[in-house]
Structures are given as structure tokens and as C-alpha cells.
């Protein structure tokens, strides 16, 4: 695999839009973790779902102020970004738009309680974080994903 693996928390509405191909970019405030094109983003769906449901490959990355990112992605036409997405990055000095490529829904969700049986006290990231080879969560996810 090219690039890194990231775990990203996302609300159910936006996960559904990604998995159905409607949403072509995911907006995020920059938290100092550099996301690389070609990487894999594993989606933890928050809310009532509380499970890892799938993944996508990172395409283009657009960085800048919230306003710059918003204006740039709007130039691509209908990319599934609407007014519900704007408040998340509004006012951010550094924001990014992550192009969604090849979204995949797993055959079986990996539920939060299942993760916590292996990693007691596990808390999903508020936004996103890198998963490092060898750490328990990475190993759990990679093994589960490989079985699909």
C-alpha cells in the first residue's frame, strides 16, 4: 500500500454520502497531521452507529484557509459539499479538503465495543489520526479488513 493509514471519525450523514459516491471531498480543520495522497482513510462512524464501516483512498489534498479551501473545491462543480459542511471548517486558519477515491464499505462493521474488548478504554479520534504499524488498533483493523 502507498502512503499511511489514518483513522477518521465522521458523522453518519457524511459517511453515507461518501460510501454512496455523492461526496467527493471531505473537509477537515488541519490538526498538524499531514495527510498524504495515496493513503488509506478508515472511517469510524460516530453517532448512534459507533463502528468502523469502511475506507477510502486519498486523492488530491487542498490546503489553506477555510475560505480558500471552500472556494477551490466549489470550482470542481458538484462534489457533494453543501452548507452543512461549511460550519465545520468556518473560521479555521488552516483547513483541508481530502478527495475521496474508491470508497469501500466493509462486509461487516467493526463495532466500538469489539475494539474495546481488544483495546480497553479506546476512544475514537475527535477528527483523525495516523495509525502506526504494530500498534494494537492498526493490527486489529488490518487483520479484520484483510478477512473481508
C-alpha positions in Angstrom: 0.0 0.0 0.0 1.2 3.5 -0.8 1.0 6.1 1.9 -0.1 6.0 5.5 -3.2 4.7 7.2 -5.4 7.1 9.1 -8.5 6.7 11.3 -11.0 9.4 10.8 -14.2 10.0 12.8 -17.2 11.1 10.7 -20.9 11.7 11.3 -23.3 9.1 9.8 -24.8 11.5 7.3 -21.4 12.3 5.8 -20.2 8.7 5.8 -23.3 7.7 3.9 -22.6 10.4 1.3 -19.0 9.2 0.9 -20.0 5.5 0.6 -22.7 6.2 -2.0 -20.3 8.3 -4.1 -22.2 11.6 -3.6 -19.5 13.3 -1.5 -16.2 13.7 -3.4 -14.2 15.7 -0.8 -14.1 15.5 3.0 -13.5 18.8 4.7 -11.3 19.0 7.8 -9.6 21.5 10.1 -5.9 20.9 9.9 -4.7 19.4 13.2 -1.0 19.3 12.3 -1.2 15.7 10.9 -0.1 15.7 7.3 -2.4 13.6 5.1 -0.7 12.2 2.0 -2.3 11.4 -1.4 -2.5 7.7 -1.9 -3.0 6.9 1.8 -6.0 5.0 3.2 -8.5 6.6 5.4 -10.5 4.2 7.6 -13.9 5.7 8.6 -15.2 5.4 12.2 -18.8 6.4 12.0 -19.9 8.2 15.2 -23.4 9.0 16.5 -25.6 6.0 17.0 -23.5 3.9 14.7 -20.3 3.7 16.7 -18.5 1.4 14.3 -15.8 1.4 11.6 -17.7 0.9 8.4 -15.3 1.3 5.5 -12.5 3.2 3.9 -11.4 5.3 1.0 -8.2 6.2 -0.7 -6.9 9.8 -0.5 -6.8 11.6 -3.9 -5.9 15.3 -4.1 -5.3 17.4 -0.9 -6.4 21.1 -1.0 -4.9 23.1 1.9 -5.3 26.7 3.0 -7.6 28.9 5.0 -11.2 27.7 5.3 -12.3 30.3 2.7 -9.6 29.3 0.2 -10.4 25.6 0.5 -14.1 26.2 0.2 -13.7 28.4 -3.0 -11.3 25.9 -4.6 -13.5 22.9 -4.2 -16.5 24.8 -5.4 -14.6 25.2 -8.7 -14.8 21.4 -9.3 -18.6 21.6 -9.6 -20.9 19.2 -7.7 -18.6 17.4 -5.3 -21.2 16.7 -2.7 -20.2 19.6 -0.4 -23.1 21.7 0.8 -23.9 24.3 3.5 -23.9 21.6 6.2 -20.2 21.1 5.6 -19.1 24.7 5.9 -19.6 25.2 9.7 -17.0 22.5 10.4 -14.2 24.5 8.8 -15.6 28.0 9.0 -13.0 30.4 10.6 -10.2 27.9 10.6 -6.8 29.3 9.7 -5.8 26.0 8.2 -8.2 23.7 6.6 -8.1 20.9 4.1 -10.3 19.1 1.6 -9.4 15.5 1.1 -10.5 14.0 -2.2 -12.4 10.7 -1.8 -11.3 8.0 -4.2 -12.6 4.4 -4.3 -14.8 4.3 -1.2 -15.4 0.8 0.1 -17.9 -0.4 2.6 -16.7 -3.4 4.7 -18.8 -6.6 4.7 -19.0 -6.4 8.4 -18.8 -3.3 10.7 -16.1 -3.3 13.4 -18.1 -2.0 16.4 -16.7 0.2 19.1 -17.4 -2.5 21.8 -15.5 -5.0 19.7 -12.5 -2.6 19.5 -12.7 -2.0 23.3 -12.5 -5.8 24.0 -9.1 -5.8 22.4 -8.1 -2.2 23.4 -9.8 -1.3 26.7 -10.6 2.3 27.1 -10.2 3.0 23.3 -11.6 6.4 22.3 -12.1 7.2 18.6 -10.3 10.4 17.5 -12.2 13.7 17.5 -11.1 14.3 14.0 -8.4 12.0 12.6 -5.0 10.4 13.4 -2.3 8.3 11.9 -2.4 4.6 12.6 1.1 3.1 13.0 2.1 -0.4 12.0 2.5 -2.5 15.1 0.1 -0.6 17.3 -2.9 -2.8 18.6 -5.6 -0.8 16.7 -3.7 -1.0 13.4 -3.2 -4.7 13.8 -6.8 -5.3 14.7 -8.1 -3.3 11.7 -5.7 -4.7 9.2 -6.5 -8.3 10.2 -10.3 -7.6 10.2 -10.1 -5.8 6.9 -8.0 -8.5 5.3 -10.7 -11.0 6.0 -13.4 -9.1 4.0 
